[in-house]
């Protein structure tokens, strides 16, 4: 049985943050945290990159808006209706649909990006084998030191986690 | 927000575990089954009435409705505007109040978002039914037409197609993204394998990974930021459906903002109408406190004054324009054949909310419920007056007419109330009506500060 990682459970976000601080101080970088609601302190201690979702939504929204504007401009010329010589490129009346499609593409591409970045849907995960892990969505805070961590095999990994932990177990793949 | 105000938004002694239990037990354990079955059953019967009236409409054509020239826009448009306006309070609460850091939105946002979705579903039906030939509804979409035709993108009616469909889709997405962590909670608390699997699939295997939360929170705030101008644009465009027509009584620049205010006004009335009985039935007083009701009452009063300003402005503009047709329509509204409807709306929308100046009435669930019901009626009558009185006396007296809904008009309208309530009861039965994740965070903060 190959291990997935060492999973420790804490009763509060503060105790989880303390454990994460100890891991970072000891030079660990391959660990993940699991919380029942987003917590700023835990987020600050996470060994992960900032989220690119803001950029994704911005670019998708701009492209969607540009596409919508182009569609209306194209339609106005492709099927030209001459109303007393008024300009075909009547941009003020193209604004509402441009705006609506900016919002539509920005939101949907943003949500799609969330699922891609989070690798969801993923209905099975090694951590779901732990009966304790059911509480990650309810009232407990977890840290998991991954087996890919270079210091993983060291005996003091468990000691780093033990302060305040209610349960520590090794979860297999 | 001060400590005491924070506590008032959540009952004393609430912890993360009491929140988890109290909210998730409604979908998981189905408490008060008799109430649920009776209410859902009644709503379902009305839904069947809607199906029957739609079938009859499709067989006989829109002649079964009382619409004809000069009043070609009848109940269908009145109901469309009424329903879509109701939806707006949901987005206002969940998106705009989120951006304004109003913590009191937390316990009502999920429920009102669901209300938005179902109200938009009811609203969206009407333009399709009103087409007369609903099989050609796709002509409104820009699709590769063999004859090289395009929708007329300069028309507010086409803007409306884009606005309402974007609004419906983005509201659904926002609601679902908000639900994902709660569905994971339900999965992990479910008692049977079947429920665990259903909620597990719906939650997409969410496991509360802190890296996922980072993406999630960013997306959620961005969706709120996108939904905020969206909700304002939707009812502005509905307002322009009227304002762009060169018709006395409709052709007015006040329409877009006045429609948005009216939408939020009627939406808050509907939220109160639904939330007050719901919290009594499911004993949610610890989460939807009297403070919530009071704050919603204040919003109702404020938006009521904005709407009153809209009415005033219509009359002022008619007088100040010097246009005799505008003046005729304005006077005809107040003292013409539809004067009864006009003064009903003045009573319901301007006078009734004034009772809420009293703090005692504002914090009392029953008086608030009565005022909210009156406003619901008033806002429907308002749309009736705007649509019908502007149309019923055309420029030539030879094209004057009267319109009152036929029994099929009423059956369709009451039927959509059935559709709305059926969906709402299914939502309460199977999904968490209050955001467990956000309430949990609130309870943890309250516990830490004690």
Interface residues (C-beta under 8 A of the other chain):
Chain A: X13 X32 X33 X34 X35 X36 X37 X38 X39 X42 X43 X46 X48 X50 X51 X53 X54 X57 X61 X71 X72 X75 X76 X78 X79 X81 X90 X93 X94 X96 X97 X99 X100 X101 X103 X104 X106 X107 X108 X110 X111 X113 X114 X115 X117 X118 X120 X121 X122 X123 X124 X125 X127 X128 X133 X134 X135 X136 X137 X138 X139
Chain B: X16 X17 X20 X142 X148 X149 X150 X151 X152 X153 X154 X156 X158 X159 X162 X163 X166 X169 X170 X173 X174 X177 X181 X184 X185 X187 X188 X189 X200 X201 X204 X205 X206 X207 X208 X209 X210 X211 X212 X213 X214 X215 X216 X217 X218 X219 X222 X223 X226 X227 X229 X230 X233 X237 X437 X438 X440 X441 X444
